[in-house]
Amino acid sequence: MKHSLDLALWYPRGCNFDFIGYTDADYAVFLVGRKSTLGMAHFLGSCLVSWATKKQHSVAMSIAEPEYVAATSCHARLLWIWQQLKDFSIDTGCIPIICDNTSAINIVKNPCQHKRTKHIDIRHHFLRGNVRKGLISMNFCATDKQIADIFTKALSREQFERNRLELGMIKTT
Amino acid sequence: MSMMGERNFFLGLQIRQTSNGTMIHQQRYVKELIKQLRMETAKPIDTPISASTRLVMDDGSPSVEEKSYRSMIGSLLYLTASRPDIVFSVGLCACFQSKPKKNTFEGYKNGF
């Protein structure tokens, strides 16, 4: 930490209010209990306004499950910020959630009861309703473009530094 | 209410406002923390946690004092307010609070 003392969060002036959520999950990274980790980051324009990392409650059977649960948590927080923005009369339109797992996105889009998803509890499915209403959209991005990666796993130095820059952390000097 | 001028220090967060934007950091806090933990001479590393690190509950190494481990985690959790890059490693180490082992602790100290 000593050599990164001069890092600071940077909030540029006059950036837009494009609201966007990044969500990522890492499958069974935690060796004790084999639970997955979820990570999320929310941006207003290029400003990082909210971030979180959390060990999930349940053990997942495939990578799509923690990604889906992570997207739901991300969406819950998005709604909270969205409500606050609405109080300030800021209309964000349809809010994109960026996820790097196509299976998770497809679970959201396709409401059929599949034998591989029927154990996912109802509380995680409220994301679907809001996607159908057009409040939220689920978008795909490649893993190396995923900003929330830094919250779910240990990264190599290059990845770490790139990701840190994308979060809006710059040197003060 | 009185106008005290531009805010530049708030709850340990240092704020710098320029014409281009705002900068938030906790340099002063980190410096104090390093001094408090007597880690001024520790070797700096590039990332807070190595990609090959695998932490387990009991790896057979001797235990460390729980209280100081918990206090370190608490101090670092406060730091996450301006440092989203260490959130994951702090969170991971916080999972081992009940019986911290020496290896976890060492790995953790490396984070500085």
Boltz contact constraints between the chains, C-beta under 6 A:
constraints:
  - contact:
      token1: [A, 1]
      token2: [B, 112]
      max_distance: 6.0
  - contact:
      token1: [A, 2]
      token2: [B, 44]
      max_distance: 6.0
  - contact:
      token1: [A, 3]
      token2: [B, 44]
      max_distance: 6.0
  - contact:
      token1: [A, 5]
      token2: [B, 27]
      max_distance: 6.0
  - contact:
      token1: [A, 5]
      token2: [B, 30]
      max_distance: 6.0
  - contact:
      token1: [A, 8]
      token2: [B, 23]
      max_distance: 6.0
  - contact:
      token1: [A, 8]
      token2: [B, 25]
      max_distance: 6.0
  - contact:
      token1: [A, 9]
      token2: [B, 24]
      max_distance: 6.0
  - contact:
      token1: [A, 9]
      token2: [B, 82]
      max_distance: 6.0
  - contact:
      token1: [A, 10]
      token2: [B, 23]
      max_distance: 6.0
  - contact:
      token1: [A, 11]
      token2: [B, 21]
      max_distance: 6.0
  - contact:
      token1: [A, 11]
      token2: [B, 22]
      max_distance: 6.0
  - contact:
      token1: [A, 12]
      token2: [B, 21]
      max_distance: 6.0
  - contact:
      token1: [A, 13]
      token2: [B, 20]
      max_distance: 6.0
  - contact:
      token1: [A, 13]
      token2: [B, 21]
      max_distance: 6.0
  - contact:
      token1: [A, 31]
      token2: [B, 56]
      max_distance: 6.0
  - contact:
      token1: [A, 32]
      token2: [B, 57]
      max_distance: 6.0
  - contact:
      token1: [A, 51]
      token2: [B, 84]
      max_distance: 6.0
  - contact:
      token1: [A, 53]
      token2: [B, 87]
      max_distance: 6.0
  - contact:
      token1: [A, 53]
      token2: [B, 88]
      max_distance: 6.0
  - contact:
      token1: [A, 53]
      token2: [B, 91]
      max_distance: 6.0
  - contact:
      token1: [A, 151]
      token2: [B, 87]
      max_distance: 6.0
  - contact:
      token1: [A, 151]
      token2: [B, 88]
      max_distance: 6.0
  - contact:
      token1: [A, 154]
      token2: [B, 49]
      max_distance: 6.0
  - contact:
      token1: [A, 154]
      token2: [B, 51]
      max_distance: 6.0
  - contact:
      token1: [A, 154]
      token2: [B, 53]
      max_distance: 6.0
  - contact:
      token1: [A, 156]
      token2: [B, 51]
      max_distance: 6.0
  - contact:
      token1: [A, 157]
      token2: [B, 46]
      max_distance: 6.0
  - contact:
      token1: [A, 157]
      token2: [B, 47]
      max_distance: 6.0
  - contact:
      token1: [A, 160]
      token2: [B, 47]
      max_distance: 6.0
  - contact:
      token1: [A, 164]
      token2: [B, 85]
      max_distance: 6.0
  - contact:
      token1: [A, 167]
      token2: [B, 84]
      max_distance: 6.0
